[in-house]
């Protein structure tokens, strides 16, 4: 009985190793040879059969079949995920947001994708979690969203010209694509200006505060008034 059990365990290990090798190879060539997807479908079907047979067989052999079948299904899922990733929904160096995490793509492997987070940490994302999920690929540039406010009595054209001058002088603000500068809010006491330049991924963290500070200093130099805080007081009775 012990020899039989050892044989079954050894067979399951060998089968698992063979499936790992197959999954690795299949994931690497799916993008260039889509026909291999049919082979993965067959392996998935075989895995399902093994699991079904294992559930019907109440013995050590049945347990081994269940393990082998589930391993086959898992490895097929990983191989398909790897193949889809090699179809290039994103590339190394691009900034992506997916399944609740975001970061710069540092490495794409068969089993996982490595992201570097802006807080200097690293995020390891299993490839099988990526397939079928929403993915936002920013590419290698990101758009800042800065809001600056001026008083309602200030000259709007002068303020917009000051913002344009700051963006033109700033080395981190890309000139192509051109920055977007619009009026985002008009209120009785203030006007909000939305400043949305694009910057390279490595500059994203520092550029926002740098541009906001430069705009504030330029407004002060050009006598562009900041909004005056207002408080409404109601007398009841």
C-alpha positions as CSV (number, residue, x, y, z in Angstrom):
1,X,0.0,0.0,0.0
2,X,2.9,2.3,0.8
3,X,4.6,1.6,-2.5
4,X,1.4,2.4,-4.3
5,X,0.9,5.6,-2.5
6,X,4.5,6.6,-3.2
7,X,3.9,5.8,-6.9
8,X,0.8,7.9,-7.1
9,X,2.4,10.9,-5.3
10,X,5.5,10.6,-7.6
11,X,3.2,10.5,-10.7
12,X,1.2,13.5,-9.5
13,X,4.5,15.4,-9.0
14,X,5.7,14.5,-12.5
15,X,2.4,15.4,-14.0
16,X,2.5,18.8,-12.2
17,X,6.0,19.5,-13.4
18,X,5.0,18.7,-17.0
19,X,2.0,21.0,-16.7
20,X,4.2,23.8,-15.4
21,X,6.6,23.5,-18.3
22,X,3.7,23.4,-20.7
23,X,2.0,26.4,-19.2
24,X,5.2,28.4,-19.2
25,X,5.9,27.6,-22.9
26,X,2.2,28.1,-23.9
27,X,2.0,31.5,-22.2
28,X,5.1,32.7,-24.0
29,X,3.9,31.8,-27.5
30,X,0.2,32.5,-27.3
31,X,0.6,36.0,-28.7
32,X,2.4,34.8,-31.8
33,X,0.6,31.4,-32.2
34,X,-3.0,31.8,-31.2
35,X,-3.7,28.2,-32.3
36,X,-2.0,27.0,-29.1
37,X,-5.0,28.3,-27.3
38,X,-6.8,25.2,-28.5
39,X,-4.3,23.0,-26.7
40,X,-4.8,25.0,-23.5
41,X,-8.6,24.4,-23.9
42,X,-7.9,20.7,-24.1
43,X,-5.7,20.8,-21.0
44,X,-8.4,22.7,-19.2
45,X,-11.0,20.1,-20.2
46,X,-8.6,17.3,-19.1
47,X,-8.2,19.0,-15.8
48,X,-12.0,19.2,-15.4
49,X,-12.3,15.5,-16.1
50,X,-9.6,14.6,-13.6
51,X,-11.3,16.6,-10.9
52,X,-14.7,14.9,-11.7
53,X,-13.1,11.5,-11.7
54,X,-11.3,12.2,-8.4
55,X,-14.6,13.3,-6.8
56,X,-16.2,10.0,-7.8
57,X,-13.3,7.9,-6.6
58,X,-13.1,7.6,-2.8
59,X,-9.5,6.5,-2.5
60,X,-5.9,7.8,-2.5
61,X,-6.0,7.6,-6.3
62,X,-9.0,9.8,-6.3
63,X,-7.2,12.4,-4.2
64,X,-4.3,12.4,-6.6
65,X,-6.5,12.8,-9.6
66,X,-8.3,15.8,-8.0
67,X,-4.9,17.4,-7.2
68,X,-3.6,16.9,-10.7
69,X,-6.9,18.2,-12.2
70,X,-7.0,21.3,-10.1
71,X,-3.3,22.0,-10.8
72,X,-4.0,21.7,-14.6
73,X,-6.9,24.2,-14.4
74,X,-4.8,26.6,-12.3
75,X,-1.8,26.4,-14.7
76,X,-3.9,26.9,-17.7
77,X,-5.4,30.0,-16.2
78,X,-1.9,31.3,-15.5
79,X,-0.7,30.5,-19.0
80,X,-3.6,32.2,-20.6
81,X,-3.0,35.3,-18.4
82,X,0.7,35.3,-19.4
83,X,-0.2,35.0,-23.0
84,X,-2.7,37.9,-22.8
85,X,0.0,40.0,-21.1
86,X,2.4,39.4,-23.9
87,X,-0.2,40.9,-26.2
88,X,0.9,44.1,-24.6
89,X,-2.0,45.8,-22.8
90,X,0.9,47.5,-21.0
91,X,4.7,47.6,-21.3
92,X,7.6,48.0,-18.9
93,X,8.0,51.7,-18.0
94,X,4.3,52.6,-18.3
95,X,2.1,53.7,-15.4
96,X,-1.0,51.6,-14.9
97,X,-3.9,51.3,-12.5
98,X,-5.7,48.0,-12.1
99,X,-7.6,45.9,-9.5
100,X,-7.2,48.6,-6.8
101,X,-3.5,49.1,-7.2
102,X,-1.4,51.4,-9.3
103,X,2.3,52.0,-10.2
104,X,5.0,52.0,-12.8
105,X,5.5,48.6,-14.5
106,X,8.9,47.4,-13.7
107,X,8.8,43.8,-14.9
108,X,6.3,41.4,-16.6
109,X,6.7,37.7,-15.8
110,X,4.6,34.7,-16.6
111,X,3.1,34.4,-13.1
112,X,3.1,38.0,-11.9
113,X,3.7,41.7,-12.8
114,X,5.9,43.9,-10.7
115,X,4.8,47.5,-10.1
116,X,6.8,50.2,-8.3
117,X,4.5,52.5,-6.3
118,X,5.0,56.2,-5.8
119,X,5.7,55.6,-2.1
120,X,8.8,53.6,-3.1
121,X,7.1,50.3,-2.3
122,X,6.7,47.4,-4.8
123,X,3.5,45.7,-5.7
124,X,3.4,42.1,-7.0
125,X,0.2,41.5,-9.0
126,X,-0.7,37.9,-10.0
127,X,-1.3,37.8,-13.7
128,X,-4.4,35.7,-13.3
129,X,-6.0,38.5,-11.3
130,X,-5.5,41.0,-14.2
131,X,-7.3,39.1,-17.0
132,X,-10.9,40.3,-17.3
133,X,-10.4,43.3,-15.0
134,X,-10.6,47.1,-15.8
135,X,-7.1,48.4,-16.5
136,X,-6.2,52.1,-16.9
137,X,-2.9,52.5,-18.8
138,X,-1.5,56.0,-18.4
139,X,1.5,55.2,-20.6
140,X,4.7,57.1,-19.8
141,X,3.1,60.5,-19.0
142,X,0.4,61.6,-16.6
143,X,-1.8,64.7,-16.4
144,X,-1.7,66.9,-13.3
145,X,-4.8,68.5,-12.0
146,X,-4.0,71.7,-10.1
147,X,-6.6,74.3,-9.1
148,X,-5.6,77.9,-8.4
149,X,-8.0,80.6,-7.3
150,X,-8.1,84.4,-7.9
151,X,-10.4,87.1,-6.6
152,X,-13.5,87.9,-8.7
153,X,-12.1,91.5,-9.2
154,X,-8.9,90.2,-10.7
155,X,-8.2,90.5,-14.4
156,X,-8.8,87.0,-15.8
157,X,-6.7,87.4,-19.0
158,X,-3.7,88.5,-16.9
159,X,-4.1,85.5,-14.6
160,X,-4.3,83.1,-17.5
161,X,-1.2,84.7,-19.1
162,X,0.6,84.2,-15.9
163,X,-0.3,80.5,-15.7
164,X,0.9,80.1,-19.3
165,X,4.2,81.8,-18.5
166,X,4.8,79.4,-15.6
167,X,4.0,76.3,-17.6
168,X,6.3,77.5,-20.5
169,X,9.2,78.1,-18.1
170,X,8.8,74.9,-16.1
171,X,11.0,72.1,-17.4
172,X,8.8,69.3,-16.1
173,X,5.6,70.5,-17.9
174,X,5.5,68.9,-21.3
175,X,4.9,71.1,-24.3
176,X,3.5,68.3,-26.3
177,X,0.7,67.5,-25.6
178,X,-0.1,71.0,-24.8
179,X,-1.2,71.9,-21.2
180,X,-4.9,72.4,-20.6
181,X,-5.8,75.6,-18.8
182,X,-9.6,76.3,-18.2
183,X,-12.0,78.1,-15.9
184,X,-13.4,75.4,-13.6
185,X,-15.6,77.6,-11.3
186,X,-17.0,81.1,-11.2
187,X,-18.4,82.1,-7.8
188,X,-19.4,85.4,-6.3
189,X,-16.0,85.8,-4.5
190,X,-13.6,83.8,-6.6
191,X,-12.7,82.2,-9.9
192,X,-11.0,78.8,-10.0
193,X,-8.5,78.0,-12.8
194,X,-7.8,74.4,-13.6
195,X,-4.2,73.9,-14.6
196,X,-3.7,70.5,-16.2
197,X,-0.2,70.0,-17.8
198,X,1.2,66.6,-18.7
199,X,4.5,65.4,-17.1
200,X,6.7,62.4,-17.4
201,X,6.0,59.6,-14.9
202,X,9.1,60.2,-12.8
203,X,8.2,63.9,-12.4
204,X,4.6,63.4,-11.4
205,X,5.1,63.7,-7.7
206,X,7.3,66.8,-7.6
207,X,5.9,68.7,-10.5
208,X,2.4,69.4,-9.0
209,X,3.7,71.3,-6.0
210,X,6.4,72.9,-8.0
211,X,4.0,74.4,-10.5
212,X,1.4,75.4,-7.9
213,X,4.1,77.3,-5.9
214,X,5.4,79.0,-9.1
215,X,1.9,80.1,-10.0
216,X,1.3,81.5,-6.5
217,X,4.6,83.4,-6.6
218,X,3.8,84.8,-10.1
219,X,0.4,85.9,-9.1
220,X,1.9,87.8,-6.1
221,X,4.5,89.4,-8.4
222,X,1.9,90.6,-10.9
223,X,-0.5,91.8,-8.2
224,X,-3.2,89.3,-9.0
225,X,-5.4,89.2,-6.0
226,X,-6.2,86.0,-4.1
227,X,-9.9,85.4,-3.2
228,X,-11.0,87.1,0.0
229,X,-12.6,84.6,2.5
230,X,-16.2,85.5,3.0
231,X,-18.5,84.5,5.8
232,X,-22.3,84.7,5.7
233,X,-24.0,85.6,9.0
234,X,-27.8,85.2,9.3
235,X,-29.7,86.9,12.1
236,X,-32.7,84.9,13.3
237,X,-35.6,86.2,15.3
